[in-house]
């Protein structure tokens, strides 16, 4: 049986690129959770993802990310990925 591990990576993003980066990360498919934090380290949005979450289900999430992008100059995106051994 395969053992699942979680790997976390943090990406620094400018506000105007935030939505595009989130869409790119979601499209990769092995993402478990995305956390967006501001420059001071405060969590602004946590997006839990499960297998099979696509399309119309993500529209409200993209709207929220777009609203955040409008007010942020810089932020961090923390990505939790499932890595199978």
N, C-alpha and C positions, 0 to 999 in steps of 0.2 A: 504494500500500500504506500502511496506517495505521501510524503510529509509536506504540509504547507507552512511556509515561512512568510513573514511580512517584512518587507524592506521599505524604509522611509527615505524620501529624498526631498530636499527643499530647493525651490527655484525662485529666484528673485525676478519680479516682473514689473514693468511700468504699467500704470493704470490703463493706458490706451491699448495695450496688448493682452490684457487679462482675459477677456472673453475668448479670443482666438486661442490662447494657450490652454484654457480649460477645455474647449472643444477638442483640441488636439490630444490632450491627456485622456479624455473620456473615450475617444475613438480608438486608443491603443488597446483597451479592453481588459487589461489585467489589473485595473485599479479598484481598490476597496473603499478608499475614503480620500476626499480632498478637503483640506483646511486652508482657508484664506485668512491671513493675518495682516494687520497694518504695520507701518514702520516701527511702532512702539512695541510690537509683539502681542497685541490684543487680538484674539480670535474674533473675526467678523462673520464668518460663514463656514459651517461644516457640512459637507455634502457626502452623505453615505451612498455608496453605489453597490449594487448587487448585479450578478450575472443577469443579462437579459434586459437591463434598463436601457431603453433606446427611445429615439423619436420624440413623440408628443409628451411623454412623461418628463422629459428634461426641459421642456419649454419654460416652465416657471423658474427652474433653476437658472437657466440662461438669462432670463429677465432680471433675476436678483443679482447675478454676477455683472450684468451690464450696468445696473444701477450703481453697484460698488465701483466699477471701473470709472464711472463718470466723476466720482468724488476723490478717488485715490490717485496720488502721483506715483507712489511706489508701494509694493506689497510683496508678501511672500506666499508662495503656494506650496503647501506640504502635501506630498502625494504618498499614500500607503499602497504598495503593490503586493500582490500575492505572488510569491515565487515558489514554484513546485520543485522539490528535489527528486 
